[in-house]
């Protein structure tokens, strides 16, 4: 299982691993920007229109197991009594906890497979993980202030109206600070605490990886993630090419080609992928906001030493 905090590289990981598996099976991908053919020239093309985003992906032949979950969920095997106060925290929107949101898990969608669905026995998954058995787990997580800034604008433009509300208030009239402290931070902590607890209880099973490390060195950090998940050190021959194909500019070009956002959450032809914007990135560098965030997370039981906090410049003193 490869879990991510929302807005922490989910789609980069989904496509990088999908491209990797496709190339390992002898397929090919045409880079929409360079026009180069990557992979086996005579192999089958990657079918972007059939790529729905899982949350399960067929990885047989590249991984020992046939399926890999890539998405958002509370850590399997986590027991709420293990963390005081965990049950008082709430998710402000759906989507943080796929395996506990009442889906029809007998028909869990699968991408890249010759079939569309497979059953997932969630209770068996929980029991195995709770005893330190079953498949390995990685969480990719982002510094909470940057995550909140990105997720705020993601929710603001989501086609589902539930994402555009925070405790009954329309997000258009909510500041980033209110979004963070009235819902976003508690949601982040609720999900993160489950992985923090399980990584402490079963360190060989559950691995925590900062998003910032992944973005700074995507090939090597993703190789480490894949080594952990596969329980073997793989050569990952096509990994550099797969990471290149999953770059932001290329994915946005693919969205234009297929006429929809890759994650299906945008209205019309809008994209769910954003680059930094001066109109909303300023609060992310606010040192007081970071201090307040750290204090709040610590009160919730989160180990804030696990985060990659940016270096912030303190405001100049006023004479």
SULFENTA-V964712 format. One record per backbone hydrogen bond with DSSP energy under -1.0 kcal/mol. NH is the residue of the N-H (numbers start at 0). CO is the residue of the C=O. If there is no record, write none. Layout:
nh = (NH & NH)
co = (CO & CO)
This chain:
nh = (1 & 2 & 3 & 4 & 12 & 13 & 14 & 15 & 16 & 17 & 18 & 19 & 20 & 21 & 22 & 23 & 24 & 25 & 26 & 27 & 28 & 30 & 34 & 37 & 39 & 42 & 47 & 50 & 55 & 56 & 57 & 58 & 59 & 61 & 62 & 67 & 69 & 70 & 77 & 81 & 82 & 85 & 87 & 88 & 97 & 99 & 100 & 104 & 106 & 107 & 109 & 110 & 117 & 119 & 121 & 124 & 125 & 126 & 127 & 128 & 129 & 130 & 131 & 132 & 136 & 137 & 138 & 139 & 140 & 146 & 147 & 148 & 149 & 150 & 151 & 152 & 153 & 154 & 155 & 156 & 157 & 158 & 162 & 163 & 164 & 165 & 168 & 170 & 172 & 173 & 178 & 179 & 180 & 181 & 183 & 184 & 186 & 187 & 188 & 189 & 190 & 191 & 192 & 194 & 195 & 196 & 197 & 198 & 199 & 200 & 201 & 204 & 205 & 206 & 208 & 210 & 213 & 214 & 215 & 216 & 220 & 221 & 222 & 223 & 224 & 225 & 226 & 227 & 228 & 229 & 231 & 238 & 241 & 242 & 243 & 244 & 245 & 246 & 250 & 251 & 252 & 253 & 254 & 255 & 256 & 257 & 258 & 259 & 263 & 269 & 279 & 280 & 284 & 285 & 289 & 290 & 291 & 292 & 293 & 294 & 295 & 296 & 297 & 298 & 299 & 300 & 301 & 303 & 305 & 306 & 308)
co = (68 & 137 & 70 & 139 & 8 & 9 & 10 & 11 & 12 & 13 & 14 & 15 & 16 & 17 & 18 & 19 & 20 & 22 & 21 & 43 & 37 & 35 & 30 & 28 & 26 & 39 & 45 & 47 & 108 & 67 & 110 & 65 & 65 & 58 & 58 & 56 & 54 & 1 & 74 & 78 & 79 & 82 & 84 & 85 & 71 & 96 & 97 & 102 & 103 & 117 & 115 & 55 & 107 & 104 & 119 & 120 & 121 & 122 & 123 & 124 & 125 & 126 & 128 & 127 & 204 & 0 & 206 & 2 & 208 & 142 & 143 & 144 & 145 & 146 & 147 & 148 & 149 & 150 & 151 & 152 & 154 & 264 & 159 & 160 & 161 & 168 & 165 & 163 & 169 & 170 & 174 & 175 & 176 & 177 & 178 & 179 & 182 & 183 & 184 & 185 & 186 & 187 & 188 & 190 & 191 & 192 & 193 & 194 & 195 & 196 & 197 & 201 & 201 & 136 & 138 & 140 & 209 & 210 & 211 & 212 & 216 & 217 & 218 & 219 & 220 & 221 & 222 & 223 & 224 & 225 & 226 & 235 & 237 & 238 & 239 & 240 & 241 & 243 & 246 & 247 & 248 & 249 & 250 & 251 & 252 & 253 & 254 & 254 & 260 & 266 & 276 & 276 & 281 & 282 & 285 & 286 & 287 & 288 & 289 & 290 & 291 & 292 & 293 & 294 & 295 & 297 & 296 & 301 & 302 & 303 & 306)
